[in-house]
Amino acid sequence: MLAETLDLLMSVPFWVAVLRIATPLILGTLGVLLCERAGVLNLGIEGIMVAGAFAGWLTVYQGGGLWLGVMVAALTGAAFGVLHGVLTVTLSLSQHVSGLGITLFATSIASYAYRVSFPKVSSPPTITPFAEMVWLPVPVLSALTPLTLLALLLVPAIGYVLYRTPLGLAIRMVGENPAAAEGQGIDVTRVRIGAVAAGSALMGVAGCFLTLAAFNAFYFNMVNGRGWVCVALVVFASWRPGKALLGAVLFALFDALQLRLQQSGSGLFGVAVPYQVYLMLPYLLSIAALVLVARRAAYPQALMKPYRKGER
């Protein structure tokens, strides 16, 4: 019924689930945003998230600390980002083809490494994941892990860097007008590759959230298309960190809502519908929101456009 649905939307456990679902989307969307602000489309996010999830989890499984696992996941993502940057920025190859190649390459490496590391394991080994922040006097956040808090804090931090620092100005310039940036003494290649590496590091952290916080093991297909959702959310956000947070939370709200409605069996606002509708709900609503916003989105003018030094 309507009252039950409204009660659900007002409950603390529901918003805990929303932020838990939103965390990898926030991190991944910020990563894509950094890349695209510098003029580089990174479709390697899906594979980078898989590689980050595995690298972080394996580090902890082998005896490393949880934060060490996060760092290894970030470095893994950054390494794939540098590879993508070299292929697309230095060699001016197709950003679409390179990104899809990175996704296939990173996913295959993670799969191969898992099979080699655990050749005779029938079920995935487990680790002790991040604990909830029970010490935090905030009802919703206290039931979540430090990686969620990190994701939320990164939104204003990246916004500040992009719009209040010379580095952020350089990133935006190479994404809008690389020739003008070069005229101001900015090394376009270095800035673009650096931005792609930093964005890919965030993608790696987004992946390791799944293995170090949301779950306690590595599963194949656990990323489950979240990377592609992040690419769409950047368009929804008009390449702005604050709107990226809003888009990630909005998608997570739809996803958490369909899960709760399926479990309760009460139907959407009291109307019984097939469960397949619930599965489609977050994607349908997100597509609708994307269509409404995309027409007014001001994308970086040099996005996906190769630049060679000295060209005008």
Residue pairs with C-beta under 8 A, 6 or more apart in sequence:
1 266
1 269
1 270
2 269
2 270
4 264
4 266
4 270
5 261
5 266
5 268
5 269
5 270
8 14
8 257
8 260
8 264
9 257
12 139
12 140
12 143
13 143
14 256
14 257
14 260
15 140
16 140
16 143
16 144
17 256
17 259
17 260
18 249
18 252
18 253
18 256
19 140
19 141
19 144
19 148
19 249
19 252
20 144
20 148
20 214
20 252
21 252
21 255
21 256
22 151
22 248
22 249
22 251
22 252
23 144
23 147
23 148
23 151
23 206
23 209
23 213
23 214
24 49
24 206
24 207
24 209
24 210
24 214
24 226
25 206
25 226
25 229
25 230
25 233
25 248
25 251
25 252
26 151
26 152
26 154
26 155
26 206
26 244
26 245
26 248
26 249
27 151
27 154
27 202
27 203
27 205
27 206
27 209
28 45
28 49
28 202
28 203
28 206
28 226
28 227
28 229
28 230
29 230
29 233
29 234
29 237
29 244
29 247
29 248
30 151
30 154
30 155
30 158
30 199
30 202
30 241
30 244
31 42
31 45
31 77
31 198
31 199
31 200
31 201
31 202
31 203
31 206
31 230
32 42
32 45
32 199
32 203
32 230
32 231
32 233
32 234
33 158
33 199
33 234
33 237
33 239
33 240
33 241
33 244
34 158
34 171
34 195
34 196
34 198
34 199
34 202
35 41
35 42
35 81
35 195
35 196
35 199
35 200
36 42
36 175
36 234
36 239
36 299
36 300
36 303
37 162
37 171
37 172
37 175
37 195
37 239
37 300
38 171
38 174
38 175
38 191
38 192
38 195
38 196
38 300
39 174
39 175
39 176
39 178
39 192
39 300
39 302
39 303
39 304
39 305
39 307
40 84
40 85
40 88
40 89
40 95
40 192
40 195
40 196
40 303
40 304
41 95
41 96
41 99
41 303
41 304
42 48
42 81
42 84
42 95
42 99
42 102
42 196
42 199
42 200
42 203
43 95
43 96
43 99
43 100
43 102
43 103
43 231
44 80
44 81
44 84
44 98
44 99
44 100
44 101
44 102
44 103
44 106
44 200
44 203
45 99
45 103
45 200
45 203
45 227
45 228
45 230
45 231
46 103
46 107
46 223
46 225
46 226
46 227
46 228
47 80
47 102
47 103
47 104
47 105
47 106
47 107
47 110
47 227
48 76
48 77
48 80
48 81
48 102
48 103
48 106
48 200
48 203
48 204
48 207
48 227
49 203
49 204
49 206
49 207
49 210
49 223
49 226
49 227
50 106
50 107
50 110
50 207
50 222
50 223
51 76
51 77
51 80
51 106
51 107
51 109
51 110
51 204
51 207
52 73
52 74
52 76
52 77
52 203
52 204
52 205
52 206
52 207
52 208
53 73
53 110
53 207
53 208
53 210
53 211
53 218
53 222
53 223
54 110
54 113
54 114
54 207
54 211
54 218
55 69
55 72
55 73
55 76
55 110
55 204
55 208
56 69
56 70
56 72
56 73
56 76
56 204
56 205
56 207
56 208
56 211
56 212
57 69
57 127
57 208
57 211
57 212
57 217
57 218
58 113
58 117
58 218
59 68
59 69
59 72
59 73
60 66
60 68
60 69
60 127
60 128
60 212
61 125
61 127
64 72
66 129
66 130
66 212
69 208
69 212
70 147
70 205
70 208
70 212
73 204
73 205
73 207
73 208
74 201
74 202
74 204
74 205
75 201
75 204
76 204
77 200
77 201
77 202
77 203
77 204
77 205
77 207
78 197
78 198
78 200
78 201
78 204
80 102
80 105
80 106
80 200
80 204
81 193
81 196
81 197
81 198
81 199
81 200
81 201
81 203
82 193
82 196
82 197
82 200
83 102
84 98
84 99
84 102
84 196
84 200
85 192
85 193
85 196
85 197
86 193
87 93
87 98
87 101
88 94
88 95
88 98
88 196
88 306
89 189
89 192
89 193
89 196
89 306
89 307
90 189
90 193
92 306
92 308
95 304
96 304
103 227
111 220
114 218
114 220
118 124
118 125
124 217
124 218
124 219
125 217
126 216
126 217
127 211
127 212
127 216
127 217
128 216
129 145
129 211
129 212
129 213
129 214
129 215
129 216
130 145
130 146
130 147
130 212
130 213
131 145
132 142
132 143
132 144
132 145
133 141
133 142
133 143
133 144
133 145
133 146
133 149
134 142
135 142
136 142
136 149
141 148
141 149
145 213
147 205
147 209
147 212
147 213
148 213
150 205
151 209
152 245
154 202
155 241
155 242
155 244
155 245
156 241
156 242
158 241
159 240
159 241
159 242
160 168
161 167
161 168
162 168
162 171
162 172
162 241
170 181
170 186
170 191
171 191
171 195
172 300
173 180
173 181
173 184
173 186
174 181
174 186
174 188
174 191
174 192
174 195
174 302
174 307
175 300
175 301
175 302
175 303
176 300
176 301
176 302
177 301
177 302
178 188
178 302
178 307
179 307
179 311
179 312
181 188
181 191
182 188
182 309
182 310
188 307
188 309
189 309
203 227
203 230
206 226
206 230
207 223
210 222
210 223
211 217
211 218
211 222
215 222
229 251
229 286
230 248
232 286
232 290
233 244
233 247
233 248
233 251
233 286
234 244
235 290
235 293
235 294
235 297
235 299
236 243
236 247
236 286
236 289
236 290
236 293
236 294
237 243
237 244
237 246
237 247
238 293
238 296
238 297
238 298
239 297
239 298
239 299
239 300
247 289
250 285
250 286
250 289
251 282
251 286
254 281
254 282
254 285
254 286
255 282
257 281
257 282
258 278
258 279
258 281
258 282
259 278
261 267
261 268
261 278
262 275
262 278
267 273
268 277
268 278
268 281
